[in-house]
């Protein structure tokens, strides 16, 4: 019920109980406050089992071409059911980050796993919990891969809304990663009593 109230789409099926986290809330705020909206093509990397942001953007800006991607077939199957039942036109892609993504986009969003494996050494690789939360020993493994590849898929003035829970990866570490991979930061978005931040970034 709460998910539907916040993100304005019915949830018809899901694979596990959670459909959003604290970073999702800051990403929603970023979309609401920082899209002018000249976004003609939008990509959500790691869309999850309800395609939360693909559906939110499509409902808010119906003329936008939306692509939602994820690595796992069962996740995409669940996302497809939600999209179809909500009557949205969204392209779903099975892709390991950008491995099956072509073309360029005005906006790319990402809320990738960022929990360091050092927090839980006993977590089993390949489990849903591992895949949806953990990202190498320091939590930055997927973020670095994403940042390395994302700029190749940005239009000239395209932007990335890069969401991270800074409880796990510090703001300073995020800034260094962003600079290292050839981006500049336009704005850092946060919310009161929320440890997550969204970095609005562009190619240098």
C-alpha positions in Angstrom: 0.0 0.0 0.0 2.8 2.5 1.0 4.7 1.7 -2.2 1.6 2.4 -4.3 1.0 5.7 -2.5 4.6 6.9 -2.9 5.3 5.7 -6.5 1.8 6.1 -8.0 1.5 2.6 -9.6 -0.3 -0.5 -8.5 1.9 -3.5 -7.6 0.4 -6.6 -8.9 3.1 -9.1 -8.2 6.5 -9.3 -6.6 9.2 -11.8 -5.8 10.1 -10.6 -2.3 8.6 -8.2 0.3 10.7 -5.1 -0.4 10.0 -2.9 -3.4 12.0 0.2 -2.4 14.7 1.4 0.0 15.9 4.7 1.5 17.9 5.4 -1.7 14.7 5.0 -3.8 13.1 7.8 -1.8 15.9 10.2 -2.6 15.9 9.1 -6.3 12.1 9.9 -6.5 12.8 13.3 -5.0 15.5 13.9 -7.6 13.2 12.9 -10.4 10.4 15.2 -9.1 12.7 18.2 -8.5 15.4 18.0 -11.1 13.7 16.9 -14.3 12.9 20.0 -16.5 11.6 17.6 -18.4 13.5 17.3 -21.6 14.1 13.6 -21.1 13.1 11.9 -24.3 14.9 8.7 -23.6 15.3 7.2 -20.1 17.2 4.1 -18.9 16.8 2.5 -15.4 19.7 0.1 -14.7 18.8 -2.6 -12.3 15.0 -2.1 -12.4 14.1 -4.8 -9.9 11.0 -7.0 -9.7 8.4 -4.2 -10.0 10.2 -1.8 -12.4 9.6 0.9 -9.9 11.3 3.9 -11.6 10.5 2.9 -15.2 6.8 2.9 -14.3 7.0 6.1 -12.2 8.8 8.0 -15.0 6.4 6.7 -17.6 3.3 7.7 -15.6 4.8 11.1 -14.8 6.1 11.8 -18.3 4.1 9.6 -20.7 5.9 10.7 -23.9 9.3 9.6 -22.6 10.8 6.4 -24.2 11.6 4.2 -21.2 14.0 1.2 -21.0 14.2 -0.8 -17.8 16.9 -3.4 -17.4 17.9 -6.2 -15.0 20.2 -9.2 -15.1 17.8 -11.9 -13.9 15.0 -13.5 -15.9 12.7 -14.1 -13.0 13.0 -10.4 -12.0 12.2 -9.3 -15.5 9.2 -11.7 -15.7 7.8 -10.1 -12.5 8.5 -6.6 -13.8 6.8 -7.4 -17.1 3.6 -8.5 -15.3 3.5 -5.2 -13.3 4.1 -3.1 -16.4 1.5 -4.8 -18.5 -1.2 -4.7 -15.8 -0.5 -1.0 -15.3 -0.8 -0.5 -19.1 2.6 1.1 -19.6 4.7 0.9 -22.7 8.2 0.2 -21.4 11.0 -1.8 -23.1 12.5 -4.5 -20.8 16.1 -5.6 -21.4 18.0 -8.5 -19.8 21.4 -6.9 -19.4 24.4 -7.1 -17.1 24.7 -3.4 -16.6 25.2 -2.1 -20.2 26.1 -5.4 -21.9 22.8 -5.5 -23.8 22.0 -1.8 -23.9 22.3 0.1 -27.2 21.9 3.8 -28.0 22.1 6.9 -25.8 19.8 8.4 -23.2 19.0 11.8 -21.8 18.7 10.3 -18.3 20.1 7.2 -16.6 19.2 6.2 -13.1 20.9 3.6 -10.9 20.3 2.3 -7.4 22.9 -0.5 -7.4 23.9 -2.8 -4.6 26.4 -1.0 -2.3 26.7 -3.1 0.9 30.3 -4.2 1.6 30.8 -8.0 1.9 32.9 -7.3 5.0 29.6 -6.7 6.8 28.5 -10.3 6.3 31.2 -12.7 5.4 28.8 -15.6 5.5 26.4 -14.4 2.8 26.1 -16.9 -0.1 26.9 -15.7 -3.6 24.0 -16.1 -6.0 21.3 -15.7 -3.5 18.6 -13.0 -3.9 19.9 -11.2 -0.8 23.5 -11.3 -2.1 22.6 -10.0 -5.6 20.3 -7.3 -4.4 22.6 -5.9 -1.6 26.3 -6.7 -1.8 29.0 -5.3 -4.0 32.5 -6.5 -3.3 34.6 -6.0 -0.2 34.1 -2.3 0.1 30.7 -1.9 -1.6 31.9 -0.1 -4.7 32.5 -2.9 -7.1 29.3 -2.5 -9.2 29.3 1.3 -8.9 32.8 1.5 -10.5 31.7 -0.8 -13.3 28.6 1.3 -13.8 30.4 4.6 -13.9 33.1 3.3 -16.3 30.4 2.4 -18.8 27.5 4.8 -18.3 29.0 7.9 -20.1 29.2 6.0 -23.4 25.4 5.8 -23.2 24.7 9.5 -22.4 23.5 12.1 -24.9 25.6 15.2 -25.1 23.9 16.9 -22.2 22.6 13.7 -20.6 22.6 13.2 -16.9 23.0 10.3 -14.5 21.1 10.2 -11.2 23.5 8.0 -9.2 22.0 6.8 -5.9 24.0 5.5 -3.0 23.3 4.9 0.7 26.2 6.8 2.2 25.8 4.8 5.4 27.8 2.1 3.5 29.9 4.2 1.1 31.0 7.6 2.3 30.1 10.7 0.3 33.8 11.4 -0.1 34.4 8.0 -1.6 31.5 8.6 -4.0 32.9 11.9 -5.1 36.3 10.4 -5.8 34.8 7.6 -7.9 32.7 10.0 -9.9 35.8 12.2 -10.6 37.9 9.2 -11.4 35.6 8.0 -14.1 35.3 11.3 -15.9 32.2 13.0 -14.6 31.4 16.3 -12.9 28.8 16.7 -10.2 26.0 19.1 -10.8 24.1 18.6 -7.5 24.0 16.3 -4.5 20.4 15.6 -3.4 19.5 14.3 0.1 16.6 14.1 2.5 16.4 14.9 6.2 16.9 11.8 8.4 18.0 9.7 5.3 21.5 8.5 4.9 21.2 8.1 1.1 22.3 10.6 -1.5 21.8 11.0 -5.2 24.6 12.5 -7.2 23.4 14.3 -10.4 26.4 13.9 -12.7 27.4 14.6 -16.3 30.3 13.8 -18.5 33.2 16.2 -18.2 
